[in-house]
Amino acid sequence: MDVKRIWLDSETRSRLDLKKVGVFNYTDACEPILITYAFDDEPVQVWQVGEPLPPTLLKTISDGTEVAAHNALFDYLALKDLLGLKLEQ
């Protein structure tokens, strides 16, 4: 699979109120419950908590494929440990 970009969005839950504690505190304590993603212009796929993480998603990310997200900082902070995301310098 020759993927140029992964489109990504996440839904999370936490006992903390995002508006009260801010993005950094919230994402330290939140739990990802849903990830929607698409490779280039392919159909959107969904991962839900309790399912194994899709190997193709993990492999494509580990290969250094560009990840695009509307709320990129939030999604990065919420998913970095789960998906092994790293910011480029």
Rosetta silent file (secondary structure, phi, psi, omega in degrees, C-alpha in Angstrom):
SEQUENCE: MDVKRIWLDSETRSRLDLKKVGVFNYTDACEPILITYAFDDEPVQVWQVGEPLPPTLLKTISDGTEVAAHNALFDYLALKDLLGLKLEQ
SCORE:     score description
SCORE:     0.000 S_00000001
   1 L     0.000  118.871 -179.818    0.000    0.000    0.000 S_00000001
   2 L  -101.539   87.936 -175.729    1.564    3.264   -1.141 S_00000001
   3 L   -98.486  133.157  178.789   -0.174    5.824    1.078 S_00000001
   4 L   -94.872  -31.082 -177.300    0.751    9.487    0.928 S_00000001
   5 E  -150.961  142.351  172.542   -1.505   10.792    3.739 S_00000001
   6 E  -109.437  125.617  174.624   -3.637    9.452    6.573 S_00000001
   7 E   -91.969  132.399 -170.530   -6.698   11.514    7.503 S_00000001
   8 E  -139.839  141.099  172.187   -7.411   11.100   11.212 S_00000001
   9 E  -145.698  149.793 -179.364   -9.976   12.136   13.807 S_00000001
  10 E  -133.122  153.959  170.147  -10.524   10.928   17.348 S_00000001
  11 E  -120.514  138.550 -176.380  -13.199   10.912   19.998 S_00000001
  12 E  -132.145  169.338  171.368  -12.147   10.725   23.630 S_00000001
  13 E  -140.255  152.563  179.881  -13.623   10.665   27.093 S_00000001
  14 L  -163.065  155.875  173.506  -12.410   11.929   30.412 S_00000001
  15 L   -76.559  -15.403  179.906  -13.740   12.966   33.792 S_00000001
  16 L   -82.122  150.762  175.858  -12.030   16.310   33.221 S_00000001
  17 L   -93.302  114.610 -177.286  -13.777   19.204   31.507 S_00000001
  18 H   -52.817  -44.350 -177.740  -11.687   20.205   28.489 S_00000001
  19 H   -66.838  -28.967 -178.616  -12.776   23.845   28.657 S_00000001
  20 H   -84.824  -36.454 -172.989  -11.858   24.097   32.346 S_00000001
  21 H  -103.112  -15.363  179.996   -8.511   22.269   32.377 S_00000001
  22 H    87.245  163.703 -172.117   -7.152   22.945   28.875 S_00000001
  23 H   -63.952  -39.746 -175.595   -5.922   20.649   26.129 S_00000001
  24 H   -69.066  -45.267  178.060   -2.674   19.504   27.774 S_00000001
  25 H   -67.187  -40.760 -179.173   -4.239   18.455   31.086 S_00000001
  26 H   -62.058  -50.207 -175.765   -7.247   16.924   29.345 S_00000001
  27 H   -69.890  -22.489  173.112   -5.248   14.810   26.915 S_00000001
  28 H   -66.770  -27.489 -174.036   -2.976   13.552   29.706 S_00000001
  29 H  -110.718   -4.855 -174.182   -6.050   12.073   31.377 S_00000001
  30 L   -83.372  163.246  176.164   -8.336   11.183   28.462 S_00000001
  31 E  -121.184  122.894  174.576   -9.064    7.800   26.949 S_00000001
  32 E   -66.062  133.174  178.498   -9.454    7.423   23.176 S_00000001
  33 E  -117.111  -16.293 -176.483  -12.727    5.636   22.436 S_00000001
  34 E  -158.422  136.617  172.916  -12.975    6.002   18.666 S_00000001
  35 E  -128.859  127.770  169.285  -10.666    6.794   15.768 S_00000001
  36 E  -106.451  140.450 -176.988  -11.841    7.484   12.252 S_00000001
  37 E  -153.270  155.840  176.532   -9.198    7.378    9.571 S_00000001
  38 E  -145.768  142.721  175.398   -8.762    7.154    5.823 S_00000001
  39 E   -93.265  117.799 -178.139   -5.778    6.446    3.621 S_00000001
  40 L    50.733 -121.266 -178.516   -5.553    9.129    0.903 S_00000001
  41 L  -102.894   19.429  179.158   -8.973    9.209   -0.823 S_00000001
  42 L   -74.514  166.831  178.692  -10.081    5.755    0.326 S_00000001
  43 L   -62.419  152.041  178.404  -13.293    5.256    2.354 S_00000001
  44 L   -70.066  139.073  176.868  -13.268    6.216    6.030 S_00000001
  45 E  -118.555  159.217 -176.036  -12.648    3.393    8.479 S_00000001
  46 E  -128.398  133.850  169.492  -13.458    3.249   12.195 S_00000001
  47 E  -114.676  136.873  177.265  -11.599    1.791   15.164 S_00000001
  48 E  -121.735  149.049  178.077  -13.372    1.507   18.528 S_00000001
  49 L   -53.873  139.923 -177.604  -11.927    0.858   21.962 S_00000001
  50 L   100.243  -21.149  176.302  -11.875   -2.873   22.670 S_00000001
  51 L   -92.188  151.856  173.211  -10.927   -3.786   19.100 S_00000001
  52 L   -63.706  144.029  175.555   -7.334   -4.549   18.139 S_00000001
  53 L   -63.952  137.136 -178.181   -5.624   -1.560   16.550 S_00000001
  54 L   -63.539  121.455 -179.765   -5.574   -1.994   12.763 S_00000001
  55 H   -57.803  -35.178  179.893   -2.118   -3.248   11.726 S_00000001
  56 H   -66.878  -35.353  177.165   -2.276   -1.295    8.447 S_00000001
  57 H   -66.728  -48.625  179.950   -2.876    1.948   10.355 S_00000001
  58 H   -62.031  -42.850 -178.790    0.000    1.313   12.756 S_00000001
  59 H   -65.607  -43.731 -178.985    2.363    0.235    9.951 S_00000001
  60 H   -63.720  -40.709  177.023    1.526    3.226    7.769 S_00000001
  61 H   -66.041  -45.167 -178.424    2.123    5.622   10.670 S_00000001
  62 H   -66.015  -22.962  176.768    5.384    3.909   11.661 S_00000001
  63 L   -76.259   -6.013  177.471    6.545    4.208    8.031 S_00000001
  64 L    90.960   16.121  178.695    6.401    8.005    8.448 S_00000001
  65 L   -63.669  140.881  178.417    3.326    8.689    6.353 S_00000001
  66 E   -59.907  133.592  175.950    1.946   12.219    6.803 S_00000001
  67 E  -110.008  125.106  179.110   -0.961   12.359    9.267 S_00000001
  68 E  -114.214  134.641  179.497   -3.547   15.103    8.694 S_00000001
  69 L  -148.013  142.817 -179.435   -6.156   16.076   11.278 S_00000001
  70 L   -62.391  -46.926  176.050   -8.481   19.064   11.673 S_00000001
  71 L  -105.650   65.154 -169.042   -7.603   19.442   15.365 S_00000001
  72 H   -56.481  -44.084 -179.196   -4.079   18.152   14.891 S_00000001
  73 H   -62.684  -46.273  179.472   -2.638   19.180   18.271 S_00000001
  74 H   -60.391  -51.066 -178.088   -5.529   17.615   20.177 S_00000001
  75 H   -62.516  -40.473  177.533   -5.457   14.378   18.152 S_00000001
  76 H   -60.064  -51.091 -177.764   -1.677   14.160   18.417 S_00000001
  77 H   -64.212  -38.185 -178.331   -1.703   14.619   22.188 S_00000001
  78 H   -72.922  -29.253 -171.260   -4.643   12.242   22.685 S_00000001
  79 H  -114.518   -3.695 -171.586   -3.287    9.466   20.436 S_00000001
  80 H   -57.122  -43.004 -179.135    0.514    9.770   20.507 S_00000001
  81 H   -74.076  -42.829 -179.001    1.098    6.898   22.938 S_00000001
  82 H   -60.711  -43.614 -174.583   -1.640    4.656   21.533 S_00000001
  83 H  -103.464   -3.401 -178.570   -0.483    5.013   17.919 S_00000001
  84 L    70.601   34.386 -179.061    3.203    5.776   18.370 S_00000001
  85 L   -74.151  144.571  175.853    2.874    9.227   16.777 S_00000001
  86 L  -136.758  137.089  175.508    5.926   11.480   16.641 S_00000001
  87 L   -79.097  141.422  173.751    6.144   15.106   15.570 S_00000001
  88 L   -80.398  145.858  178.434    8.689   16.000   12.920 S_00000001
  89 L   -83.521    0.000    0.000   11.207   18.680   13.892 S_00000001
